[in-house]
Amino acid sequence: MRYVLRFGALGYLAVLLLVPVGMVFYRTFEDGFRPAWDAVTTPSALHALWLTLLIAGITVAANTVFGVALALALVRGRFRARGLVNAIVDLPLALSPVVVGLALVLLYGQGGWFGGLAEHGVKILFALPGMVLATIFVTIPFVVREVVPVLREIGTEQEQAAETLGASSLQVFRRVTLPAIRWGVVYGVVLTLARAIGEFGAVSVVSGRIEGKTQTMTLYVQAQWEGFNFVGAYAAAVVLALIALTAVLAMSVFKPKEGT
């Protein structure tokens, strides 16, 4: 029974993950490396990649700071609406990304609460700010949900000891709390990065999908597929997969082993 469970679990992962991803890699390079390289080095592909990395970088930075602060508030803070805030954090996991994009259109579009910003030169929709807001929204939970259990596990004894020795709140956080939660933060950052570079639904609604301007790599994949440029679609998908795999592998390599 033990071996049946093992092979069953591995077979399940292989069918759902390894085989489909492996087929994408195979179809990308079945005609050689050169066609795939040419497909992802066109000006539109390079701009889509640059825009994707820019949005992911801004999202990771914002959600890391906000996620750690919110996790500290949920675990260390005492306020009446904590249960409500805790539930709201998981809202992006329950909502469809398309709903998120539509909500941003209603909020910042013509007739929305903040629709007048465009008249003052602040363009949100069909521009970088709207795409960043959409990506931040759908990736909010990851850092929070990775840091909260770590904070609960480490408790407050070391922090209280540092405070009794005269350390300020900033010193306690920098020298005690942050080192203790660093790998929770790293896991959250990796998940946020992977989700940000692969975001499609919300970004597709607010971006306008303008080639060379507001087209991310995921939107580029769709455009190439619909244009019957299958090599371009496969090659761009491989680039996204390699970025995510590199982040995960780097985290596994540099994470210290338990007991060291």
SULGIFEN-V153271 format. One line per field, one symbol per residue. psi: psi as a letter, one per 40 degrees, with the letter a starting at -180 (. if undefined). burial: 1 if it has 24 or more other ideal C-beta (glycine too) atoms within 12 Angstrom, else 0. A space follows every 50 residues. Layout:
psi = ???
burial = ???
This chain:
psi = ddddddddddddddddddddddddddddedeidddddddeeidddddddd ddddddddddddddddddddddddddihideddddddddeddddihdddd dddddddeaheidfdeddeeeghdifiddddddddddeeddddddddddd dddeaeddddddddeeiiddddddedddddeddddddddddddddddehd dddddedefhhedfhiddddddddddefgddddddddddddddddddddd dddehiihe.
burial = 00000000000000000000000100010000000100110101101110 11111111110111011111110111000000000000100100001001 10111011100000000000000111111111111111111111111101 10010000100000000000011001110111111111111111111111 11111111100001111111111100001011111111111111001000 1000000000
